[in-house]
Amino acid sequence: MWILIWLTFLGAPLSDLLGPHHTTWADALGGVGLLVFVAAYLLMVFRHTSKPFRPRRVCTTLVLLCALAVLLCLTMGPTWLVLFVYVSVTAGAALPGPIAWVTIVAVTGLMALLGLHQDDATDFLTGLVIPALLGGFAMSGIRQLIRTSVDLRQARATVAELAANEERLRLARDLHDLLGHSLSLITLKSELAGRMLPGRPDRAAEQVADIERVSRQALKDVREAVTGYRRPTLPGELAGARTALAAAGVAADVPAGPPAALSGGRLAEESEAALAWSLREAVTNVVRHSGARRCVIALTPRQTLKGPVLELTVEDDGSGGAATPYGNGLTGLGERLAAVDGTLETRTSRKGFLLVARAPTGATGAPDGQDLGSGA
């Protein structure tokens, strides 16, 4: 939009071409020159802004634009001085900072010099100096903004790739630590049992029993590890909620993370998992069913008669329906929270629908990895 808005300055040259000011041949040649000029301008600002040209091509295109502007201005009249505004904008879009600034001033000076040596050009010149300078410097700033945005996206992609690689390495280390010793021991005992089986079946049976014991322990370790990997966390769910609400076009007020200081100390893993599931289900309901335009999420430490708790509130301004009866998702959340001595409340509020989930901040007696229904 910023690039195309400058095309409004072509009104003066087009009016000059369509008027009775020149011969037919002059109008035809002027029209061809204007088409070439506009095509080179658009190619440079659009293509170079997204994928830079080589410096030689940039310089060649700028020289071509400047030459066409000078030629058309000298042959067609002072109304064509406006083409120097496009040369200035192109310089701001294609050249790096200091070089662009010098070129913009030089192009504006050349425009002023040509205008002063032409009759009836004073009015055009005074109205074009500021747009030429402003357009060039503004386009230089936009170019830098676009470059920064591209670099930021590339940096984010690199960080995400590094994080994925680090996670893969962590998984590989954990699997090696969990299974390497156990599988080596199973292989060794299997070989011993095979050699003992013909002559000493009782010793072979002992080795088989050891193999079973080691296998069961390895299976238990793997299940515990997988349970830890699959357990949702509040920081992860908060980031996911922010992304999901933004993608759905819902204005969101989402905290950066859990409160730095919890009244009951560090949040237990079971409580964190229950609150994380609650947040995921609540955001899913907001996106799919509420039709809300705004959603506010808050995490607040509170002191109750049963001890310190962390309270999660999710409130939207939509029409998500009555708080009761519970669907499968909310029923599952209530069971998850009950397992850690937490509570779940849902009700209609002044603005729309409100979900309040509370979980104790201390350790609970719920068994690790217990599956208490789906949060879908």
Summary of the structure (lengths in Angstrom):
residues: 376
radius of gyration: 35.3
end to end distance: 42.4
largest distance: 118.4
contacts: 1161
relative contact order: 0.06
helix: 68%
strand: 10%
